[in-house]
Amino acid sequence: MKTKKVAMLGLTIALAMIMSYIEVLVPLSFAVPGIKMGLANIVIIFVLYKFGIKEAALVSLIRVILVSLLFSNVMAMWYSLAGAVLSLSVMWVLKKIDKFSVIGVSVAGGVMHNVGQIIMAIILLGTEQIAIYLPVLIITGTVTGIVIGIVSGLVINRFKNIRL
């Protein structure tokens, strides 16, 4: 791996962690516990589009582990990992199909992150009752996905002509 690429990925991990920390400071959990804007997804989407799936998966995995250890707990890490894996997988497939805009990819990622967390909650808590939150989470995932997609598109375009 080139030095410039390693440095850029290190910076993206740090930036994703900072964005995650900002979300810890500004909780949006007024209706459903755990709702977040998904600011770190700006970084993940940027890495997915600028570098590829391997790099995006690496940045996402390291961010989830470090943020969970620093600002949360191991139990929360399982929820975050489930959401991150499902979200990134779907975003990668939609990007690869090349029929969706960055906003569409982001919305799918936001919704699938919530679906992944609900699936993990059902597994860990042993109850399907938690799925009652899914409609609200789909709506919030869509709204935040649009906002994150717009910002991600602007960032990607800003770095379009820069070789990394």
KOLFI-324869 format. One record per atom (N, C-alpha, C): residue number from 1; residue in three letters; atom name; x, y, z. Coordinates in steps of 0.1 Angstrom, whole numbers, plus 5000, padded with zeros to 4 digits. Example, Ala and Ser with C-alpha at 12.3 -4.5 7.8 and 13.67 -1.06 7.14 Angstrom:
2
1, ala, N, 5132, 4943, 5078 $
1, ala, CA, 5123, 4955, 5078 $
1, ala, C, 5132, 4967, 5078 $
2, ser, N, 5128, 4978, 5071 $
2, ser, CA, 5137, 4989, 5071 $
2, ser, C, 5129, 5000, 5079 $
***
This chain:
164
1, met, N, 5008, 4988, 5000 $
1, met, CA, 5000, 5000, 5000 $
1, met, C, 5009, 5012, 5000 $
2, lys, N, 5006, 5022, 4992 $
2, lys, CA, 5014, 5034, 4991 $
2, lys, C, 5012, 5042, 5004 $
3, thr, N, 5023, 5049, 5007 $
3, thr, CA, 5023, 5058, 5019 $
3, thr, C, 5012, 5068, 5019 $
4, lys, N, 5010, 5074, 5007 $
4, lys, CA, 4999, 5084, 5006 $
4, lys, C, 4986, 5078, 5009 $
5, lys, N, 4983, 5066, 5005 $
5, lys, CA, 4970, 5059, 5007 $
5, lys, C, 4969, 5056, 5022 $
6, val, N, 4979, 5051, 5028 $
6, val, CA, 4979, 5047, 5042 $
6, val, C, 4976, 5060, 5050 $
7, ala, N, 4983, 5070, 5047 $
7, ala, CA, 4981, 5083, 5054 $
7, ala, C, 4966, 5088, 5053 $
8, met, N, 4961, 5087, 5040 $
8, met, CA, 4947, 5092, 5038 $
8, met, C, 4937, 5083, 5045 $
9, leu, N, 4939, 5070, 5045 $
9, leu, CA, 4930, 5061, 5053 $
9, leu, C, 4931, 5064, 5068 $
10, gly, N, 4943, 5066, 5073 $
10, gly, CA, 4944, 5070, 5087 $
10, gly, C, 4937, 5083, 5090 $
11, leu, N, 4937, 5092, 5081 $
11, leu, CA, 4930, 5105, 5083 $
11, leu, C, 4915, 5102, 5083 $
12, thr, N, 4911, 5094, 5074 $
12, thr, CA, 4896, 5091, 5073 $
12, thr, C, 4891, 5084, 5085 $
13, ile, N, 4899, 5075, 5091 $
13, ile, CA, 4895, 5068, 5103 $
13, ile, C, 4894, 5078, 5114 $
14, ala, N, 4904, 5087, 5115 $
14, ala, CA, 4903, 5098, 5126 $
14, ala, C, 4891, 5107, 5124 $
15, leu, N, 4888, 5110, 5111 $
15, leu, CA, 4877, 5119, 5109 $
15, leu, C, 4864, 5112, 5112 $
16, ala, N, 4862, 5099, 5108 $
16, ala, CA, 4850, 5092, 5111 $
16, ala, C, 4848, 5090, 5126 $
17, met, N, 4859, 5089, 5134 $
17, met, CA, 4858, 5088, 5148 $
17, met, C, 4854, 5101, 5154 $
18, ile, N, 4859, 5112, 5149 $
18, ile, CA, 4855, 5125, 5154 $
18, ile, C, 4840, 5128, 5151 $
19, met, N, 4836, 5124, 5139 $
19, met, CA, 4821, 5125, 5136 $
19, met, C, 4813, 5117, 5145 $
20, ser, N, 4817, 5105, 5148 $
20, ser, CA, 4810, 5096, 5158 $
20, ser, C, 4809, 5102, 5171 $
21, tyr, N, 4820, 5109, 5176 $
21, tyr, CA, 4821, 5115, 5189 $
21, tyr, C, 4811, 5127, 5189 $
22, ile, N, 4810, 5134, 5178 $
22, ile, CA, 4801, 5146, 5178 $
22, ile, C, 4787, 5140, 5180 $
23, glu, N, 4784, 5129, 5174 $
23, glu, CA, 4770, 5123, 5176 $
23, glu, C, 4768, 5119, 5190 $
24, val, N, 4778, 5115, 5197 $
24, val, CA, 4777, 5111, 5212 $
24, val, C, 4773, 5124, 5219 $
25, leu, N, 4779, 5135, 5215 $
25, leu, CA, 4776, 5148, 5222 $
25, leu, C, 4762, 5154, 5219 $
26, val, N, 4757, 5151, 5207 $
26, val, CA, 4744, 5156, 5203 $
26, val, C, 4735, 5145, 5200 $
27, pro, N, 4729, 5139, 5210 $
27, pro, CA, 4720, 5128, 5207 $
27, pro, C, 4706, 5132, 5201 $
28, leu, N, 4701, 5124, 5192 $
28, leu, CA, 4688, 5127, 5186 $
28, leu, C, 4677, 5117, 5191 $
29, ser, N, 4680, 5110, 5201 $
29, ser, CA, 4671, 5099, 5206 $
29, ser, C, 4658, 5104, 5213 $
30, phe, N, 4651, 5113, 5206 $
30, phe, CA, 4639, 5118, 5212 $
30, phe, C, 4627, 5109, 5211 $
31, ala, N, 4626, 5101, 5200 $
31, ala, CA, 4615, 5092, 5198 $
31, ala, C, 4619, 5078, 5200 $
32, val, N, 4630, 5074, 5195 $
32, val, CA, 4634, 5060, 5195 $
32, val, C, 4649, 5060, 5200 $
33, pro, N, 4652, 5051, 5210 $
33, pro, CA, 4665, 5051, 5215 $
33, pro, C, 4675, 5047, 5204 $
34, gly, N, 4687, 5054, 5204 $
34, gly, CA, 4697, 5050, 5195 $
34, gly, C, 4697, 5057, 5181 $
35, ile, N, 4687, 5066, 5179 $
35, ile, CA, 4687, 5073, 5166 $
35, ile, C, 4699, 5082, 5165 $
36, lys, N, 4706, 5081, 5154 $
36, lys, CA, 4718, 5090, 5152 $
36, lys, C, 4717, 5095, 5137 $
37, met, N, 4724, 5106, 5135 $
37, met, CA, 4725, 5112, 5122 $
37, met, C, 4733, 5103, 5112 $
38, gly, N, 4743, 5097, 5117 $
38, gly, CA, 4752, 5089, 5108 $
38, gly, C, 4762, 5097, 5101 $
39, leu, N, 4768, 5107, 5108 $
39, leu, CA, 4778, 5115, 5103 $
39, leu, C, 4790, 5108, 5098 $
40, ala, N, 4794, 5097, 5104 $
40, ala, CA, 4806, 5090, 5100 $
40, ala, C, 4804, 5083, 5087 $
41, asn, N, 4791, 5082, 5082 $
41, asn, CA, 4789, 5076, 5069 $
41, asn, C, 4793, 5085, 5058 $
42, ile, N, 4795, 5098, 5060 $
42, ile, CA, 4800, 5107, 5050 $
42, ile, C, 4814, 5102, 5047 $
43, val, N, 4822, 5099, 5057 $
43, val, CA, 4835, 5094, 5055 $
43, val, C, 4835, 5080, 5048 $
44, ile, N, 4827, 5071, 5053 $
44, ile, CA, 4826, 5058, 5047 $
44, ile, C, 4822, 5058, 5032 $
45, ile, N, 4812, 5066, 5029 $
45, ile, CA, 4808, 5067, 5015 $
45, ile, C, 4819, 5073, 5007 $
46, phe, N, 4826, 5083, 5012 $
46, phe, CA, 4837, 5089, 5005 $
46, phe, C, 4848, 5079, 5002 $
47, val, N, 4851, 5071, 5012 $
47, val, CA, 4862, 5060, 5010 $
47, val, C, 4857, 5050, 5000 $
48, leu, N, 4844, 5046, 5001 $
48, leu, CA, 4839, 5036, 4992 $
48, leu, C, 4840, 5041, 4977 $
49, tyr, N, 4836, 5054, 4975 $
49, tyr, CA, 4837, 5059, 4961 $
49, tyr, C, 4851, 5062, 4957 $
50, lys, N, 4860, 5067, 4966 $
50, lys, CA, 4873, 5071, 4962 $
50, lys, C, 4883, 5060, 4962 $
51, phe, N, 4882, 5050, 4971 $
51, phe, CA, 4891, 5039, 4972 $
51, phe, C, 4886, 5026, 4968 $
52, gly, N, 4874, 5022, 4974 $
52, gly, CA, 4868, 5009, 4971 $
52, gly, C, 4863, 5002, 4983 $
53, ile, N, 4858, 4990, 4981 $
53, ile, CA, 4851, 4983, 4992 $
53, ile, C, 4861, 4978, 5003 $
54, lys, N, 4872, 4974, 4999 $
54, lys, CA, 4882, 4969, 5010 $
54, lys, C, 4886, 4980, 5019 $
55, glu, N, 4889, 4991, 5014 $
55, glu, CA, 4893, 5003, 5022 $
55, glu, C, 4881, 5008, 5030 $
56, ala, N, 4869, 5008, 5024 $
56, ala, CA, 4858, 5013, 5032 $
56, ala, C, 4854, 5003, 5043 $
57, ala, N, 4856, 4990, 5041 $
57, ala, CA, 4853, 4980, 5051 $
57, ala, C, 4864, 4982, 5062 $
58, leu, N, 4876, 4984, 5059 $
58, leu, CA, 4887, 4986, 5069 $
58, leu, C, 4884, 4998, 5077 $
59, val, N, 4881, 5009, 5071 $
59, val, CA, 4878, 5022, 5078 $
59, val, C, 4866, 5020, 5087 $
60, ser, N, 4856, 5014, 5082 $
60, ser, CA, 4843, 5012, 5090 $
60, ser, C, 4846, 5003, 5102 $
61, leu, N, 4853, 4992, 5100 $
61, leu, CA, 4856, 4982, 5110 $
61, leu, C, 4864, 4989, 5122 $
62, ile, N, 4875, 4995, 5118 $
62, ile, CA, 4883, 5002, 5128 $
62, ile, C, 4876, 5013, 5135 $
63, arg, N, 4868, 5020, 5128 $
63, arg, CA, 4860, 5031, 5135 $
63, arg, C, 4850, 5025, 5145 $
64, val, N, 4843, 5015, 5141 $
64, val, CA, 4833, 5009, 5150 $
64, val, C, 4840, 5003, 5162 $
65, ile, N, 4851, 4996, 5161 $
65, ile, CA, 4857, 4990, 5172 $
65, ile, C, 4863, 5001, 5182 $
66, leu, N, 4870, 5011, 5176 $
66, leu, CA, 4876, 5022, 5184 $
66, leu, C, 4865, 5030, 5191 $
67, val, N, 4855, 5034, 5184 $
67, val, CA, 4845, 5043, 5190 $
67, val, C, 4837, 5035, 5201 $
68, ser, N, 4835, 5022, 5198 $
68, ser, CA, 4828, 5014, 5209 $
68, ser, C, 4836, 5013, 5221 $
69, leu, N, 4849, 5011, 5219 $
69, leu, CA, 4858, 5010, 5231 $
69, leu, C, 4860, 5023, 5238 $
70, leu, N, 4860, 5034, 5231 $
70, leu, CA, 4863, 5047, 5237 $
70, leu, C, 4850, 5054, 5243 $
71, phe, N, 4839, 5053, 5236 $
71, phe, CA, 4827, 5061, 5239 $
71, phe, C, 4815, 5052, 5243 $
72, ser, N, 4816, 5039, 5242 $
72, ser, CA, 4804, 5031, 5244 $
72, ser, C, 4808, 5018, 5252 $
73, asn, N, 4803, 5007, 5247 $
73, asn, CA, 4807, 4994, 5254 $
73, asn, C, 4806, 4983, 5243 $
74, val, N, 4810, 4971, 5248 $
74, val, CA, 4812, 4960, 5238 $
74, val, C, 4798, 4956, 5233 $
75, met, N, 4787, 4957, 5241 $
75, met, CA, 4774, 4953, 5236 $
75, met, C, 4770, 4963, 5225 $
76, ala, N, 4772, 4975, 5226 $
76, ala, CA, 4769, 4985, 5216 $
76, ala, C, 4777, 4982, 5203 $
77, met, N, 4789, 4977, 5205 $
77, met, CA, 4798, 4974, 5193 $
77, met, C, 4791, 4963, 5184 $
78, trp, N, 4784, 4953, 5191 $
78, trp, CA, 4777, 4943, 5182 $
78, trp, C, 4766, 4949, 5174 $
79, tyr, N, 4759, 4959, 5180 $
79, tyr, CA, 4748, 4966, 5172 $
79, tyr, C, 4754, 4974, 5161 $
80, ser, N, 4765, 4981, 5164 $
80, ser, CA, 4772, 4989, 5154 $
80, ser, C, 4778, 4981, 5143 $
81, leu, N, 4784, 4970, 5146 $
81, leu, CA, 4790, 4961, 5136 $
81, leu, C, 4779, 4955, 5127 $
82, ala, N, 4768, 4951, 5133 $
82, ala, CA, 4757, 4945, 5125 $
82, ala, C, 4752, 4956, 5115 $
83, gly, N, 4750, 4968, 5120 $
83, gly, CA, 4745, 4979, 5111 $
83, gly, C, 4755, 4982, 5101 $
84, ala, N, 4768, 4983, 5105 $
84, ala, CA, 4778, 4987, 5095 $
84, ala, C, 4780, 4977, 5084 $
85, val, N, 4780, 4964, 5088 $
85, val, CA, 4783, 4954, 5078 $
85, val, C, 4771, 4953, 5068 $
86, leu, N, 4759, 4953, 5073 $
86, leu, CA, 4747, 4953, 5063 $
86, leu, C, 4747, 4966, 5055 $
87, ser, N, 4749, 4977, 5061 $
87, ser, CA, 4749, 4990, 5054 $
87, ser, C, 4759, 4991, 5043 $
88, leu, N, 4771, 4988, 5047 $
88, leu, CA, 4782, 4988, 5037 $
88, leu, C, 4780, 4978, 5026 $
89, ser, N, 4776, 4966, 5029 $
89, ser, CA, 4773, 4956, 5019 $
89, ser, C, 4763, 4961, 5008 $
90, val, N, 4752, 4966, 5013 $
90, val, CA, 4742, 4971, 5004 $
90, val, C, 4747, 4983, 4996 $
91, met, N, 4754, 4993, 5003 $
91, met, CA, 4759, 5004, 4996 $
91, met, C, 4769, 5000, 4985 $
92, trp, N, 4777, 4990, 4988 $
92, trp, CA, 4787, 4985, 4978 $
92, trp, C, 4780, 4979, 4966 $
93, val, N, 4769, 4971, 4968 $
93, val, CA, 4762, 4965, 4957 $
93, val, C, 4755, 4976, 4949 $
94, leu, N, 4749, 4985, 4955 $
94, leu, CA, 4742, 4996, 4947 $
94, leu, C, 4752, 5004, 4940 $
95, lys, N, 4763, 5007, 4945 $
95, lys, CA, 4773, 5015, 4938 $
95, lys, C, 4778, 5007, 4926 $
96, lys, N, 4780, 4994, 4928 $
96, lys, CA, 4786, 4986, 4918 $
96, lys, C, 4776, 4984, 4906 $
97, ile, N, 4763, 4984, 4909 $
97, ile, CA, 4752, 4983, 4899 $
97, ile, C, 4753, 4996, 4890 $
98, asp, N, 4757, 5007, 4897 $
98, asp, CA, 4758, 5020, 4890 $
98, asp, C, 4745, 5026, 4884 $
99, lys, N, 4734, 5023, 4891 $
99, lys, CA, 4721, 5028, 4887 $
99, lys, C, 4716, 5038, 4898 $
100, phe, N, 4723, 5040, 4908 $
100, phe, CA, 4719, 5048, 4919 $
100, phe, C, 4728, 5060, 4922 $
101, ser, N, 4723, 5071, 4925 $
101, ser, CA, 4731, 5083, 4929 $
101, ser, C, 4738, 5081, 4942 $
102, val, N, 4747, 5089, 4946 $
102, val, CA, 4753, 5089, 4959 $
102, val, C, 4742, 5090, 4970 $
103, ile, N, 4732, 5098, 4967 $
103, ile, CA, 4721, 5100, 4977 $
103, ile, C, 4713, 5087, 4978 $
104, gly, N, 4710, 5080, 4967 $
104, gly, CA, 4703, 5067, 4968 $
104, gly, C, 4711, 5057, 4975 $
105, val, N, 4724, 5056, 4973 $
105, val, CA, 4733, 5047, 4980 $
105, val, C, 4733, 5050, 4995 $
106, ser, N, 4733, 5063, 4998 $
106, ser, CA, 4734, 5067, 5012 $
106, ser, C, 4721, 5064, 5019 $
107, val, N, 4709, 5066, 5013 $
107, val, CA, 4696, 5063, 5019 $
107, val, C, 4695, 5048, 5022 $
108, ala, N, 4699, 5040, 5012 $
108, ala, CA, 4699, 5025, 5014 $
108, ala, C, 4708, 5021, 5025 $
109, gly, N, 4720, 5028, 5026 $
109, gly, CA, 4729, 5025, 5037 $
109, gly, C, 4723, 5029, 5051 $
110, gly, N, 4717, 5040, 5051 $
110, gly, CA, 4711, 5045, 5064 $
110, gly, C, 4700, 5035, 5069 $
111, val, N, 4691, 5031, 5059 $
111, val, CA, 4680, 5022, 5063 $
111, val, C, 4686, 5009, 5067 $
112, met, N, 4695, 5003, 5059 $
112, met, CA, 4701, 4990, 5062 $
112, met, C, 4709, 4990, 5075 $
113, his, N, 4715, 5001, 5078 $
113, his, CA, 4722, 5002, 5091 $
113, his, C, 4712, 4999, 5103 $
114, asn, N, 4700, 5006, 5102 $
114, asn, CA, 4690, 5004, 5112 $
114, asn, C, 4684, 4990, 5112 $
115, val, N, 4682, 4984, 5100 $
115, val, CA, 4677, 4970, 5099 $
115, val, C, 4687, 4961, 5105 $
116, gly, N, 4700, 4963, 5102 $
116, gly, CA, 4710, 4954, 5108 $
116, gly, C, 4711, 4955, 5124 $
117, gln, N, 4708, 4967, 5129 $
117, gln, CA, 4708, 4968, 5143 $
117, gln, C, 4696, 4962, 5149 $
118, ile, N, 4684, 4963, 5143 $
118, ile, CA, 4672, 4956, 5148 $
118, ile, C, 4674, 4941, 5147 $
119, ile, N, 4680, 4936, 5136 $
119, ile, CA, 4683, 4921, 5136 $
119, ile, C, 4692, 4917, 5147 $
120, met, N, 4702, 4925, 5150 $
120, met, CA, 4711, 4921, 5161 $
120, met, C, 4704, 4922, 5174 $
121, ala, N, 4695, 4932, 5176 $
121, ala, CA, 4688, 4933, 5188 $
121, ala, C, 4678, 4921, 5190 $
122, ile, N, 4672, 4916, 5180 $
122, ile, CA, 4664, 4904, 5180 $
122, ile, C, 4672, 4892, 5185 $
123, ile, N, 4684, 4891, 5179 $
123, ile, CA, 4693, 4880, 5183 $
123, ile, C, 4697, 4881, 5197 $
124, leu, N, 4702, 4892, 5201 $
124, leu, CA, 4708, 4894, 5214 $
124, leu, C, 4698, 4894, 5226 $
125, leu, N, 4686, 4900, 5223 $
125, leu, CA, 4676, 4902, 5233 $
125, leu, C, 4666, 4890, 5233 $
126, gly, N, 4666, 4882, 5222 $
126, gly, CA, 4657, 4871, 5221 $
126, gly, C, 4643, 4874, 5220 $
127, thr, N, 4640, 4886, 5214 $
127, thr, CA, 4626, 4890, 5213 $
127, thr, C, 4624, 4897, 5199 $
128, glu, N, 4613, 4894, 5193 $
128, glu, CA, 4610, 4901, 5180 $
128, glu, C, 4602, 4914, 5183 $
129, gln, N, 4598, 4916, 5195 $
129, gln, CA, 4591, 4928, 5199 $
129, gln, C, 4598, 4941, 5195 $
130, ile, N, 4611, 4941, 5195 $
130, ile, CA, 4619, 4952, 5192 $
130, ile, C, 4617, 4957, 5178 $
131, ala, N, 4612, 4949, 5169 $
131, ala, CA, 4610, 4952, 5155 $
131, ala, C, 4599, 4963, 5154 $
132, ile, N, 4592, 4966, 5164 $
132, ile, CA, 4581, 4976, 5164 $
132, ile, C, 4588, 4990, 5161 $
133, tyr, N, 4600, 4992, 5164 $
133, tyr, CA, 4607, 5004, 5161 $
133, tyr, C, 4611, 5006, 5146 $
134, leu, N, 4610, 4995, 5139 $
134, leu, CA, 4615, 4995, 5125 $
134, leu, C, 4609, 5006, 5116 $
135, pro, N, 4596, 5008, 5116 $
135, pro, CA, 4590, 5018, 5108 $
135, pro, C, 4596, 5032, 5110 $
136, val, N, 4597, 5036, 5123 $
136, val, CA, 4603, 5049, 5127 $
136, val, C, 4618, 5049, 5122 $
137, leu, N, 4625, 5038, 5124 $
137, leu, CA, 4639, 5038, 5120 $
137, leu, C, 4641, 5038, 5105 $
138, ile, N, 4632, 5033, 5097 $
138, ile, CA, 4632, 5034, 5083 $
138, ile, C, 4630, 5048, 5078 $
139, ile, N, 4621, 5055, 5085 $
139, ile, CA, 4618, 5069, 5081 $
139, ile, C, 4631, 5078, 5085 $
140, thr, N, 4636, 5076, 5097 $
140, thr, CA, 4647, 5084, 5101 $
140, thr, C, 4660, 5080, 5093 $
141, gly, N, 4661, 5067, 5089 $
141, gly, CA, 4672, 5063, 5081 $
141, gly, C, 4671, 5069, 5067 $
142, thr, N, 4659, 5071, 5062 $
142, thr, CA, 4657, 5077, 5049 $
142, thr, C, 4661, 5092, 5049 $
143, val, N, 4655, 5099, 5059 $
143, val, CA, 4658, 5113, 5061 $
143, val, C, 4673, 5116, 5063 $
144, thr, N, 4679, 5109, 5072 $
144, thr, CA, 4693, 5112, 5075 $
144, thr, C, 4701, 5107, 5063 $
145, gly, N, 4697, 5096, 5056 $
145, gly, CA, 4704, 5092, 5044 $
145, gly, C, 4704, 5102, 5033 $
146, ile, N, 4694, 5109, 5032 $
146, ile, CA, 4693, 5120, 5022 $
146, ile, C, 4703, 5131, 5025 $
147, val, N, 4703, 5135, 5037 $
147, val, CA, 4712, 5146, 5042 $
147, val, C, 4727, 5141, 5040 $
148, ile, N, 4730, 5129, 5045 $
148, ile, CA, 4743, 5124, 5044 $
148, ile, C, 4747, 5122, 5030 $
149, gly, N, 4738, 5117, 5021 $
149, gly, CA, 4741, 5116, 5007 $
149, gly, C, 4744, 5129, 5000 $
150, ile, N, 4737, 5139, 5003 $
150, ile, CA, 4740, 5152, 4997 $
150, ile, C, 4754, 5157, 5001 $
151, val, N, 4757, 5156, 5014 $
151, val, CA, 4770, 5160, 5019 $
151, val, C, 4781, 5152, 5013 $
152, ser, N, 4779, 5138, 5013 $
152, ser, CA, 4789, 5129, 5007 $
152, ser, C, 4791, 5132, 4992 $
153, gly, N, 4781, 5135, 4985 $
153, gly, CA, 4782, 5138, 4971 $
153, gly, C, 4791, 5151, 4969 $
154, leu, N, 4788, 5161, 4977 $
154, leu, CA, 4796, 5173, 4977 $
154, leu, C, 4811, 5170, 4980 $
155, val, N, 4814, 5162, 4990 $
155, val, CA, 4828, 5159, 4993 $
155, val, C, 4834, 5151, 4982 $
156, ile, N, 4827, 5141, 4977 $
156, ile, CA, 4833, 5133, 4966 $
156, ile, C, 4836, 5142, 4954 $
157, asn, N, 4827, 5151, 4950 $
157, asn, CA, 4829, 5160, 4939 $
157, asn, C, 4841, 5169, 4941 $
158, arg, N, 4843, 5173, 4954 $
158, arg, CA, 4854, 5182, 4957 $
158, arg, C, 4867, 5175, 4955 $
159, phe, N, 4868, 5162, 4958 $
159, phe, CA, 4880, 5155, 4956 $
159, phe, C, 4881, 5147, 4943 $
160, lys, N, 4872, 5150, 4934 $
160, lys, CA, 4871, 5143, 4921 $
160, lys, C, 4884, 5143, 4913 $
161, asn, N, 4891, 5154, 4913 $
161, asn, CA, 4903, 5156, 4904 $
161, asn, C, 4916, 5153, 4912 $
162, ile, N, 4914, 5150, 4925 $
162, ile, CA, 4926, 5147, 4933 $
162, ile, C, 4929, 5132, 4933 $
163, arg, N, 4942, 5129, 4929 $
163, arg, CA, 4946, 5115, 4929 $
163, arg, C, 4951, 5111, 4943 $
164, leu, N, 4945, 5100, 4948 $
164, leu, CA, 4949, 5096, 4961 $
164, leu, C, 4956, 5082, 4960 $
***
